């Protein structure tokens, strides 16, 4: 495995893209981002390329109070650019 899926590599900081926020399975992550509980995550692992959601993200600041998804398709994520 090359260590990349799409343009992402392990260790990249990411957040939900507009597409990722619009999907129903990511509602709780989008809510956490909206309320400032979770701002970004780090890519920690890639599954095999044929997986539906091959990118594993560990969310920074996540308290575990609600179960949120950790597996994503590359279209659901974008690079985190910091607070503007």
VOBA-1610 file (N, C-alpha, C; in pm, whole numbers, padded with zeros to 5 digits, always signed):
BEGIN
Unk+00085-00118+00000Unk+00000+00000+00000Unk+00089+00123+00000Unk+00050+00223-00076Unk+00134+00340-00098Unk+00133+00440+00017Unk+00039+00428+00110Unk+00031+00525+00219Unk-00049+00648+00183Unk-00118+00644+00067Unk-00200+00756+00023Unk-00333+00705-00029Unk-00437+00782-00005Unk-00566+00760-00070Unk-00614+00897-00113Unk-00644+00912-00242Unk-00672+01045-00295Unk-00546+01128-00277Unk-00559+01248-00227Unk-00443+01333-00199Unk-00397+01322-00055Unk-00467+01243+00026Unk-00439+01235+00169Unk-00332+01133+00200Unk-00260+01159+00308Unk-00164+01061+00361Unk-00182+01055+00513Unk-00130+00953+00575Unk-00140+00937+00720Unk-00070+01055+00787Unk-00138+01112+00886Unk-00085+01226+00959Unk-00144+01359+00916Unk-00216+01362+00804Unk-00279+01487+00759Unk-00390+01529+00855Unk-00403+01659+00876Unk-00513+01714+00954Unk-00628+01743+00859Unk-00748+01695+00895Unk-00865+01708+00808Unk-00987+01752+00888Unk-01087+01797+00816Unk-01218+01825+00870Unk-01319+01782+00766Unk-01447+01790+00795Unk-01548+01748+00699Unk-01558+01848+00583Unk-01570+01796+00463Unk-01595+01879+00346Unk-01744+01915+00344Unk-01784+02000+00249Unk-01926+02034+00235Unk-02007+01907+00207Unk-01953+01819+00124Unk-02021+01692+00096Unk-02032+01608+00223Unk-01925+01600+00300Unk-01926+01523+00424Unk-02027+01574+00524Unk-02044+01706+00530Unk-02143+01765+00621Unk-02286+01738+00575Unk-02304+01719+00444Unk-02439+01702+00390Unk-02493+01559+00402Unk-02407+01462+00431Unk-02454+01324+00439Unk-02507+01293+00578Unk-02613+01214+00582Unk-02681+01188+00709Unk-02596+01109+00808Unk-02508+01021+00760Unk-02429+00941+00854Unk-02324+01024+00927Unk-02296+01145+00878Unk-02198+01231+00944Unk-02261+01344+01024Unk-02392+01337+01048Unk-02462+01443+01119Unk-02400+01477+01254Unk-02367+01375+01332Unk-02314+01402+01466Unk-02174+01465+01459Unk-02094+01431+01358Unk-01963+01497+01343Unk-01986+01642+01301Unk-02077+01665+01206Unk-02106+01801+01161Unk-02157+01886+01278Unk-02241+01828+01363Unk-02290+01900+01481Unk-02176+01932+01577Unk-02086+01837+01597Unk-01972+01858+01687Unk-01881+01968+01632Unk-01861+01971+01501Unk-01781+02077+01440Unk-01852+02211+01454Unk-01983+02212+01430Unk-02063+02335+01438Unk-02058+02397+01578Unk-02065+02314+01681Unk-02067+02364+01818Unk-01928+02378+01879Unk-01825+02350+01803Unk-01689+02370+01849Unk-01634+02261+01938Unk-01706+02149+01953Unk-01655+02039+02035Unk-01544+01963+01965Unk-01552+01953+01835Unk-01451+01888+01753Unk-01426+01981+01635Unk-01302+02013+01608Unk-01272+02103+01498Unk-01205+02028+01382Unk-01114+01940+01416Unk-01039+01869+01313Unk-01000+01732+01363Unk-00951+01653+01271Unk-00904+01518+01305Unk-00776+01489+01231Unk-00712+01378+01268Unk-00590+01336+01203Unk-00612+01199+01141Unk-00567+01183+01018Unk-00578+01053+00951Unk-00478+00959+01017Unk-00529+00845+01065Unk-00443+00752+01138Unk-00420+00620+01065Unk-00510+00586+00971Unk-00497+00456+00907Unk-00575+00454+00776Unk-00527+00372+00682Unk-00599+00345+00558Unk-00633+00198+00554Unk-00756+00168+00514Unk-00795+00029+00487Unk-00761+00000+00342Unk-00794-00119+00296Unk-00765-00151+00156Unk-00845-00061+00063Unk-00796-00041-00057Unk-00854+00055-00151Unk-00996+00021-00195Unk-01040-00102-00182Unk-01174-00140-00223Unk-01279-00116-00115Unk-01238-00072+00001Unk-01332-00047+00110Unk-01419+00075+00077Unk-01543+00077+00124Unk-01630+00192+00102Unk-01581+00315+00175Unk-01528+00297+00294Unk-01478+00408+00376Unk-01336+00374+00423Unk-01237+00395+00337Unk-01101+00346+00366Unk-01017+00433+00458Unk-01062+00554+00492Unk-00980+00646+00571Unk-01030+00650+00715Unk-00941+00621+00809Unk-00975+00628+00951Unk-00923+00759+01008Unk-01012+00831+01077Unk-00978+00961+01135Unk-00998+00957+01286Unk-00900+01007+01358Unk-00914+01024+01502Unk-00940+01173+01526Unk-01056+01203+01584Unk-01097+01343+01603Unk-01030+01402+01726Unk-00972+01520+01711Unk-00902+01590+01819Unk-01005+01663+01904Unk-01001+01644+02035Unk-01093+01709+02126Unk-01221+01631+02149Unk-01231+01514+02089Unk-01351+01432+02103Unk-01353+01370+02242Unk-01464+01389+02314Unk-01473+01343+02452Unk-01532+01204+02466Unk-01593+01152+02361Unk-01652+01019+02368Unk-01794+01020+02420Unk-01852+01138+02440Unk-01987+01146+02493Unk-02090+01088+02397Unk-02067+01104+02268Unk-02156+01052+02164Unk-02069+00974+02067Unk-02122+00866+02014Unk-02047+00789+01915Unk-02048+00863+01782Unk-01930+00893+01730Unk-01921+00960+01601Unk-01842+00872+01504Unk-01869+00885+01375Unk-01799+00802+01278Unk-01649+00833+01274Unk-01572+00731+01244Unk-01428+00749+01229Unk-01379+00703+01093Unk-01464+00642+01012Unk-01426+00593+00881Unk-01493+00677+00773Unk-01414+00719+00673Unk-01463+00812+00572Unk-01411+00777+00434Unk-01484+00824+00332Unk-01441+00821+00194Unk-01370+00953+00169Unk-01269+00957+00080Unk-01189+01078+00067Unk-01270+01200+00026Unk-01383+01182-00040Unk-01467+01295-00080Unk-01533+01364+00041Unk-01545+01294+00152Unk-01609+01349+00271Unk-01517+01437+00354Unk-01388+01442+00318Unk-01289+01514+00397Unk-01221+01622+00315Unk-01168+01722+00386Unk-01083+01823+00325Unk-00972+01856+00424Unk-00865+01915+00375Unk-00756+01954+00463Unk-00803+02059+00562Unk-00757+02047+00685Unk-00787+02148+00788Unk-00685+02260+00774Unk-00733+02384+00762Unk-00645+02499+00740Unk-00636+02591+00861Unk-00691+02550+00973Unk-00686+02633+01093Unk-00804+02727+01102Unk-00812+02797+01212Unk-00923+02891+01237Unk-00889+03024+01171Unk-00986+03077+01099Unk-00962+03205+01031Unk-01039+03316+01095
//
